[in-house]
Each structure stands twice: as C-alpha cells, then as structure tokens.
C-alpha cells in the first residue's frame, strides 16, 4: 500500500473549515437601486461534506486589511508584536487583527478601558452607568473601535492589552440559495453588501465586504450549519407557502431547485418583496421561468417604493387571505418565513393569525391556538434574523 493512499482527506470541521473558491460575484440589483445585492457562487469540489436546502453555511471572513493598518497605526505599533490568539499558538499583532479578533464593534470591556485611560472621556463615563444602556446604544450607532482610538489618543495600549479587550471574530451564517441536486459541487448565496457612512468614515460589513471585495484571490472558508427546523416537508406532495422578501428569498430559490430536481408534485407559492421592481427583483427571471414551467404555482410580489403608499409582503398576504387559508387548512400546506425578524416576520405572523381568525371563523384565542399548533406540527417554520 502506498504511503499517499493512507493519508485521509483533511477532516473539515468548524475549527478547520473548507477553503472554498469564489467562482461568481455578480451584482443582482440594478445601478439605480439603493442596495448592492449580490449573487455569489462558491466551488465546493472535494469538500466531502453536504447540506440540505434550508440549511446555512458559516463563512469565516477575514477583516479589512486597511482597517487593520489604521488600528496598528493608531496604537503606535508595528504589527509585528507577538500577541495571544483566542485559540492556538501566538501570532503577530497584524495577523491576529486580520483573522482572529472582531475589530469593528466596541466591546463593553474596551469602552471601560478607554474611559479609564483617556485623559478626558466624560461622555463615556456617563454613558457606561448601568441605567444608561439605551443612551449608550444610541451613542454607539455607527461608532467603531477605530473611532475611540483616534478620538482618545491619550488612551494607550500595548498590542497584548488591546487584543485582550476584543472578542473572537465569529463566522457569519448565510442561508444556502442553491440545491446540491441542481449544483452538485457548488453553493450559492444572495447577500446585501453592507456599506454606510457615519462620522465621516465609510463603514463596511465584515463578511459581506470580504465576499464582495476581497475573496477573488483568497479562499473562502466555509462549514455547513444544519437548520433542522427549516427543511422542506418530507412528503413531496405537500404544498408550501414561502414568504421571503429581500435576501430572505435565498432558501426558497434552493427549495424550488430541489423540488424541480426531485420532480416533487406539491404546489409552491412564493411571496417576494423589495423596493423597486425595476432594479430590486432578485432572481426575477429565474422565478418567472419557474412560473412558466408550472413549478412555481403562484408568485406574488410587493414593491414598497413603486407607488405612493408602501406595499409589503404582508399586504399581499392580506389580499390573498382566503386562498392562503385554503392552502393551509384544506390542503395542509407548510408555511415558511425567512428574513428580517424585527418588522417583517412580526407583521407576517400577525397577518397569519388574522387570516386564521377571519377565514377560519375563530376567536382570537382559537386562532392563536391554531397557529401554535401549526408550529408544534412543524408546519409553520421561520428562519429570521
């Protein structure tokens, strides 16, 4: 037996993610859109792992090198100093800031240290009082670690002290937007690239800007994250209703690819929403094609800025209330929601309860009970963030 043959493939894990290669980085939103929404395709050849539609992949991004240099400069360091890592052997200050630590959001520990060491930081002292949590949140909006270092040059830290005030750089989870049955060696994502201006600086989302700007010539480390609660019904004949505005449409593109590949007979109804039909209809052509071929039974879209009054997915649900009730109650449909937890998912939940109440002829309590039973029967599933 050859020595090479006994060398097993590296066991990929959370601690040792698979180094995927970025194949496609395409802007989905039109030039006049307020958003930079992108479609990414990663090559997974040889990874020996798998995922199901509904799952997510953890992406292990590195930080923005420009920001790393600014922090090193602000601390009067060289970047070559040896510092501890959250796990593993010590490394250089520059490498640790690039790969190991979260360097954007200021931690409470870091803020306290600035307040203690800066010659004058009265605002911070005041805001760190236990009863000022809300004021502190407001103050910190759009503020990053670098701002505190440049505004309080009198607060000095050694590189070792500084990394001790940071938290570990965490991977970001993205819902898979493709099915392995349709793209066996790939995974697709749909991502809004986060960029905004505050205090005269351009801020960038760590992972979205890593994918959009820095992943062309660097591996994209990924590892699957199973979402058991968000899988397709086992029975392919069961109808599904999918509510996925914006990038929340990701898992539903994957569901449709999967149902096409497995020739599932169940009906599929998608509610999609964004700002403008002209420039924000992510995967619009694909969904229209799915509709043409009969895979997508119904497609209802809500464009919030294409008319005077704002129209969202929950308004489209209201217009189709009787039909939604029929799909759920008479036909046993599963109801899926993906996307923004704070507003959208809350509003969708409220409309769903109203539909059950009005079209099921139930009291408020009975309607709530019905919806809770949908949840416990795993027929109402949410992936919200």
Secondary structure, DSSP 8 states (H G I E B T S, - for coil): --TGGGS------SSS-EEEEEEEEEE-S-TT-SS-EEEEEEE-TT------TT-EEEEE----HHHHHHHHHHTT--S-SEE--SSSS-EEHHHHHHHTB--SS--HHHHHHHHHHSS--HHHHHHTSGGGHHHHHHHHTT--HHHHHHH-TT----HHHHHTTS-B---EEEE--S-TTTSTTEEEEEEE--EEEETTEEEE-HHHHIIIII-TTS-EEEEEE--GGG---SSTTS-EEEE--GGGGHHHHHHHHHHHHTT--S-EEEEEEES-HHHH-TTHHHHHHHHHTTSSSEEEEEETTSSSS---HHHHHHHTHHHHHIIIIIT--EEEEEE-IIIIIHHHHHHHHHHHHHHTT--HHHHHHHHHHHHHTT-EEEEE-
